[in-house]
Amino acid sequence: MKAFFEGIQYLFVNILFAPLDFLRSLELQSWFAANTINWMFMIIGTVAMVYWIKQLKIFEDNGEENQDTTAHSFFKK
């Protein structure tokens, strides 16, 4: 059973986390390059937010947006 858990440790430490270890060592040369994963997540989040806001604007312009507080049955008294 010990070998099984050591195998899991080897998989994560030596194989799956190797790219992250590379990014950690890269931080001494370039902070921006070391944080590429963070930059990608921020870009994806920004694109998703812009898309969401554009969709809200489309529904608002078409008059399909129901802003009445009683739009859902659980808001009714």
URMOWO-V877162 format. One record per pair of residues at least 24 apart in sequence whose ideal C-beta (glycine too) atoms are under 7 Angstrom apart, sorted by the first residue. I is the first residue (numbers start at 1). J is the second residue. Records with the same first field share a line. If there is no record, write none. Layout:
I=J ; J
This chain:
none
